[in-house]
């Protein structure tokens, strides 16, 4: 898959089969649409194009929007790369782009820049300045500019919307297994390892402190999780705590990972942490010794979980 960070960077060599949207989560609802895109391209002989936007349009059009997303743009690119797509265009969304009329969007973007042969789009899709045009208008433009429009049904669109809502709710509730079942992959966080307060080292549970680069990334409910990363080319398991470290009177939310049998320096490295299951809520303990005792129990539970689930 080739990635472009602006429409002007894309130079089609053949006609394209296009869909567009945020595709946040790239979950099973999205994958149904992507599968249809790929099958159409195979049947018609065109190349597949997904057009998405960054920042998310709501961040630009809604003042004070605090939308939480399942994927950063880099994470989304990784997931879409696994879907047999030819081209991913991540176009900067700004006020100027939002003011394109429906006809300008169709003629200048879809027809002239994408060399559109067919578009696969939701029945409820609205586009153009102030979102005034709908699927029927798009079909009329299709007749005018000689491209096909395939409508995604209400049921399929509802499946996508419901999936996204359910995933966000499950993560907010700490139900990582349910979220992963909707995603069809394990939810993951990507961040840079930064220096923490090193308290974990004093009780033999050193942690990698993760700084999430994108403030809009949805972070699961506070608590302790079973996680996996690939470090120095090797699959490594561990435990992750999300929360405020109440035992040491922490006042800032942190994400800390203790990796098993791993002592290398990870400072300033970018790490992907895959979240497999949740162990418990975050608690305040009476002492560091009590916390250590609980972490030892968590580690045993985690290792038992790994042994059971990795052998299935």
Residue pairs with C-beta under 8 A, 6 or more apart in sequence:
1 80
1 81
1 85
1 86
1 87
1 88
2 86
2 87
2 88
3 77
3 87
3 88
3 89
3 90
4 10
4 87
4 88
4 89
4 90
5 90
5 91
5 92
6 89
6 91
6 92
7 51
7 89
7 91
7 109
7 113
7 114
8 113
9 89
10 49
10 87
10 89
10 113
10 114
12 47
12 49
12 114
12 115
13 47
14 45
14 46
14 47
14 115
15 46
15 47
15 115
15 116
15 117
16 46
16 47
16 48
16 49
16 87
16 114
16 115
16 116
16 117
17 37
17 40
17 41
17 44
17 46
17 47
17 48
17 49
17 117
17 118
17 119
17 120
18 37
18 48
18 49
18 50
18 51
18 110
18 114
18 116
18 118
18 119
18 120
19 33
19 34
19 37
19 49
19 50
19 51
19 119
19 120
19 121
20 50
20 51
20 52
20 119
20 121
21 30
21 33
21 50
21 52
21 122
22 52
22 53
22 56
22 57
23 30
23 50
23 52
23 76
23 80
24 56
24 69
24 70
24 71
24 76
24 164
25 70
25 71
25 163
25 164
25 167
25 183
26 71
26 76
26 79
26 80
26 83
26 183
27 70
27 160
27 163
27 164
27 167
27 182
27 183
27 184
28 163
28 182
28 183
28 184
29 156
29 159
29 160
29 161
29 162
29 163
29 164
30 160
30 163
31 83
31 184
32 156
32 159
33 120
33 152
33 156
33 160
34 50
34 80
34 83
34 85
36 120
36 150
36 152
37 48
37 50
37 85
37 120
38 48
38 83
38 84
38 85
40 46
40 118
40 120
40 150
41 47
41 48
41 86
44 117
44 118
46 117
46 118
47 86
47 87
48 84
48 85
48 86
48 87
49 85
49 86
49 87
49 88
49 89
49 114
50 80
50 85
50 87
50 88
50 89
51 89
51 91
51 109
51 114
52 76
52 88
52 89
52 90
52 91
53 90
53 91
53 92
53 93
53 97
54 73
54 90
54 91
54 92
54 93
55 92
55 93
56 67
56 69
56 93
56 216
57 93
57 98
58 65
58 67
59 65
59 67
59 216
60 93
60 94
60 95
60 98
61 98
66 216
67 216
68 168
68 216
68 217
68 218
69 214
69 216
69 217
69 218
70 164
70 167
70 168
70 171
70 183
70 187
70 218
71 79
71 217
72 190
72 213
72 214
72 216
72 217
73 90
73 214
74 190
75 188
75 190
77 88
77 90
79 185
80 88
81 88
91 97
98 129
99 129
100 108
100 109
100 128
100 129
101 128
101 129
102 127
102 128
102 129
102 132
102 133
102 137
102 141
103 128
103 141
104 128
105 127
105 128
106 138
106 141
106 145
107 141
107 145
110 116
110 119
110 145
110 147
111 145
111 147
116 145
116 147
117 147
117 148
118 147
118 148
118 149
118 150
119 138
119 142
119 147
119 148
119 149
119 150
120 150
120 152
121 135
121 138
121 149
121 150
121 151
121 152
122 135
122 151
122 152
122 156
122 157
123 135
123 151
123 152
123 153
123 154
123 157
124 134
124 135
124 154
124 157
125 134
125 135
125 138
126 132
126 133
126 134
127 133
127 138
135 149
135 151
138 149
139 149
141 147
142 148
142 149
163 182
166 178
166 179
166 182
167 179
167 182
167 183
168 218
170 176
170 178
170 179
170 182
171 179
171 187
171 218
171 220
171 221
172 218
172 220
172 221
173 221
174 220
174 221
174 222
174 223
174 278
174 281
175 278
176 187
176 220
176 225
176 275
176 276
176 277
176 278
177 277
177 278
179 187
179 220
180 186
180 187
180 275
180 276
186 228
186 274
186 275
186 276
187 220
187 274
187 275
188 272
188 273
188 274
188 275
189 210
189 212
189 217
189 219
189 255
189 272
189 273
189 275
190 212
190 213
190 270
190 271
190 272
190 273
191 210
191 211
191 212
191 213
191 255
191 270
191 271
191 273
192 210
192 211
192 213
192 268
192 269
192 270
192 271
193 208
193 209
193 210
193 211
193 266
193 267
193 268
193 269
193 270
193 271
194 209
194 210
194 211
194 267
194 268
195 209
195 267
196 207
196 209
196 254
196 256
197 248
198 206
199 245
199 248
199 288
200 206
200 207
200 256
200 258
202 288
203 288
203 289
203 291
203 292
203 295
204 292
205 258
205 292
205 295
206 258
206 263
207 241
207 256
207 257
207 258
208 256
208 257
208 258
208 259
208 266
208 271
209 254
209 255
209 256
210 255
210 256
210 257
210 271
210 273
212 219
212 255
219 242
219 255
220 242
220 275
220 278
221 242
221 278
222 242
222 243
222 244
222 253
222 281
222 282
223 241
223 242
223 243
223 278
223 279
223 280
223 281
223 282
224 239
224 240
224 241
224 278
224 279
224 280
224 281
224 282
224 298
225 239
225 240
225 241
225 242
225 275
225 276
225 277
225 278
225 279
226 237
226 239
226 240
226 275
226 276
226 277
226 278
226 279
226 302
226 305
226 306
227 237
227 238
227 239
227 240
227 257
227 273
227 274
227 275
227 276
228 235
228 236
228 237
228 238
228 273
228 274
228 276
229 235
229 236
229 238
229 257
229 259
229 271
229 272
229 273
229 274
230 236
230 272
231 259
231 262
231 264
231 266
231 271
232 264
236 259
236 260
236 261
236 262
237 259
237 260
237 302
237 306
238 257
238 258
238 259
238 260
238 262
238 302
239 257
239 258
239 279
239 295
239 298
239 299
239 302
240 255
240 256
240 257
240 258
240 273
240 275
241 254
241 255
241 256
241 258
241 282
242 253
242 254
242 255
242 282
243 250
243 253
243 254
243 282
244 250
244 251
244 252
244 253
244 254
244 282
245 254
246 282
246 283
246 284
247 283
247 284
247 285
247 287
247 288
247 290
247 291
248 288
255 273
257 271
257 273
258 295
258 299
260 299
260 302
260 303
276 305
276 309
277 305
279 298
279 301
279 302
280 298
283 294
285 291
285 294
